[in-house]
């Protein structure tokens, strides 16, 4: 069953590692040192729940609900355009930086952090496509025992990636003490968010035109 575990790690890891809204958000929280544990834990828990539901077969049900997917994609596009716009504005202002008192300046509340994390995660249909449909589809082809190992491998990959990204980013702190580096990061985050939002908008448009 080790091979099935490894398969779960590789499939889940390959999908999660791709640069996306969640990863950009976790990277920024890690660099700022602001409630990293909560952000990483929430992303992991959501991912683990969706992967489990996918392997149990829920993904096939959602695929048959165009209204749900279109509504979700529309909300996601609006939110990510807004978030991307804020990133571009921060880059324009050029006032993002790190201090010795890292994580204490302009730190957002836990409630706001949780809401932002939930929005970035749950308003992106690609999250459901990766976890419920792709991972769930592969898991659905396995027998009962293999499913357990595949699920275990997928969840382990998610845990290692989110917490690794959140805390390993601290190694980059010396680089980000320079405000110009923050400008570059904010521009990259803005481009990633805008790119994903545009993809969602196109997804909705194409569905409505069918």
C-alpha positions in Angstrom: 0.0 0.0 0.0 3.0 2.3 0.2 2.8 2.9 -3.6 -0.8 4.1 -3.1 0.3 6.4 -0.4 3.1 7.8 -2.6 0.6 8.2 -5.4 -1.6 10.3 -3.1 1.4 12.5 -2.1 2.4 13.1 -5.7 -1.1 13.8 -7.0 -2.1 16.1 -4.2 1.3 17.8 -4.0 1.4 18.4 -7.7 -1.9 20.2 -7.6 -1.3 22.2 -4.4 2.2 23.4 -5.3 1.0 25.2 -8.4 1.1 28.9 -7.7 -2.3 30.1 -6.8 -4.3 32.4 -4.6 -3.9 30.3 -1.4 -0.1 30.0 -1.8 0.4 33.7 -2.5 -1.7 34.5 0.6 0.2 32.0 2.9 3.6 33.3 1.6 2.7 36.9 2.5 1.4 35.9 6.0 4.6 33.9 6.6 6.8 36.8 5.6 4.9 39.2 7.8 4.8 36.7 10.7 1.2 37.4 11.3 -1.0 34.5 12.6 0.8 32.1 10.3 -0.4 29.1 12.3 -4.0 30.0 11.9 -3.7 30.7 8.2 -1.9 27.4 7.5 -4.1 25.4 9.7 -7.3 26.7 8.2 -6.0 26.1 4.6 -5.0 22.6 5.6 -8.2 21.7 7.3 -10.4 22.9 4.4 -8.1 21.0 1.9 -8.3 17.8 4.0 -12.1 18.0 4.2 -12.5 18.6 0.5 -10.1 15.8 -0.4 -11.9 13.4 1.9 -15.3 14.4 0.4 -13.9 14.0 -3.1 -12.6 10.5 -2.5 -16.0 9.7 -1.0 -17.6 10.7 -4.3 -19.1 14.2 -3.6 -17.3 15.8 -6.6 -19.5 14.0 -9.1 -22.6 15.6 -7.5 -21.2 19.2 -7.8 -20.2 18.7 -11.4 -23.9 18.3 -12.2 -24.8 21.7 -10.7 -23.9 24.5 -13.3 -25.7 27.1 -11.2 -23.6 26.4 -8.2 -20.3 26.4 -10.1 -21.2 29.7 -12.0 -22.3 31.4 -8.8 -19.1 30.4 -7.0 -17.0 31.4 -9.9 -18.6 34.8 -10.1 -18.1 35.5 -6.4 -14.6 34.3 -6.7 -13.7 36.5 -9.6 -15.1 39.6 -7.9 -13.2 38.9 -4.7 -9.9 38.0 -6.4 -10.1 41.2 -8.6 -10.5 43.2 -5.4 -7.7 41.4 -3.6 -5.4 41.8 -6.6 -6.3 45.4 -6.9 -5.2 45.9 -3.3 -1.9 44.2 -4.0 -1.3 46.6 -6.9 -2.2 49.5 -4.7 0.3 48.4 -2.0 3.0 48.1 -4.7 2.1 51.6 -6.0 2.3 53.0 -2.5 5.5 51.1 -1.8 5.0 51.1 1.9 5.1 47.4 2.7 8.1 46.5 4.8 9.3 44.4 7.7 10.6 45.7 11.0 12.3 44.2 14.0 8.9 44.3 15.6 7.7 42.0 12.8 4.1 40.9 13.0 3.0 43.7 15.3 2.5 46.6 12.9 -0.8 46.9 11.1 -1.6 43.3 12.1 -5.1 42.3 11.0 -7.5 40.7 13.5 -7.9 36.9 13.7 -11.5 37.2 12.5 -10.5 39.2 9.4 -7.7 36.8 8.7 -10.0 33.8 9.0 -12.6 35.4 6.7 -10.0 36.3 4.1 -8.5 32.8 4.2 -12.0 31.3 3.8 -12.8 33.6 0.9 -9.6 33.0 -1.0 -10.0 29.2 -0.5 -13.7 28.6 -0.9 -14.6 31.2 -3.6 -12.2 29.5 -6.1 -13.8 26.7 -8.1 -10.3 25.4 -9.0 -10.1 24.3 -5.4 -13.1 22.1 -5.9 -11.9 20.9 -9.2 -8.5 19.8 -7.8 -9.8 18.2 -4.6 -13.3 17.0 -5.3 -13.0 16.1 -9.0 -9.4 15.3 -9.8 -8.2 13.8 -6.5 -11.7 12.4 -5.8 -11.9 10.9 -9.3 -8.6 9.1 -8.9 -9.5 7.9 -5.4 -12.8 6.7 -6.7 -11.0 4.1 -8.9 -9.4 2.4 -5.9 -10.6 -0.3 -3.6 -11.6 0.5 0.1 -8.1 -0.1 1.6 -6.3 1.7 -1.2 -8.6 4.7 -0.8 -7.4 5.0 2.9 -3.7 5.1 1.9 -4.4 7.4 -1.0 -6.3 9.8 1.2 -3.6 9.6 3.9 -0.9 10.5 1.3 -3.0 13.4 -0.1 -3.6 14.9 3.3 0.1 14.5 4.3 1.1 16.4 1.2 -1.3 19.2 1.9 -0.1 19.5 5.5 3.6 19.5 4.6 3.1 22.1 1.8 1.0 24.7 3.7 2.9 24.6 6.9 6.2 24.3 5.1 5.4 27.3 2.9 4.1 29.4 5.8 7.1 28.8 8.1 9.9 28.3 5.5 9.1 31.8 4.1 10.7 33.2 7.2 14.1 32.3 5.7 13.4 35.0 3.1 12.9 37.7 5.7 16.3 39.4 5.2 15.5 39.8 1.5 12.1 41.3 2.3 13.6 43.9 4.7 14.0 45.9 1.4 10.8 47.6 0.5 11.5 47.2 -3.2 11.3 43.4 -2.8 7.8 43.9 -1.3 6.8 45.9 -4.4 7.8 43.0 -6.6 6.0 40.5 -4.4 2.8 42.6 -4.3 2.9 43.0 -8.1 3.3 39.2 -8.5 0.5 38.5 -6.1 -1.7 41.1 -7.9 -0.9 39.4 -11.3 -1.7 35.9 -9.9 -5.0 37.0 -8.4 -6.0 38.9 -11.5 -5.0 36.0 -13.7 -7.1 33.6 -11.7 -10.0 36.0 -11.5 -10.0 36.5 -15.3 -10.0 32.7 -15.8 -13.0 32.5 -13.5 -14.8 35.3 -15.4 -14.1 33.5 -18.7 -15.4 30.2 -17.2 -18.7 31.9 -16.3 -19.0 33.6 -19.7 -18.4 30.4 -21.6 -20.9 28.5 -19.4 -23.6 31.2 -19.9 -23.0 31.2 -23.7 -23.7 27.5 -24.0 
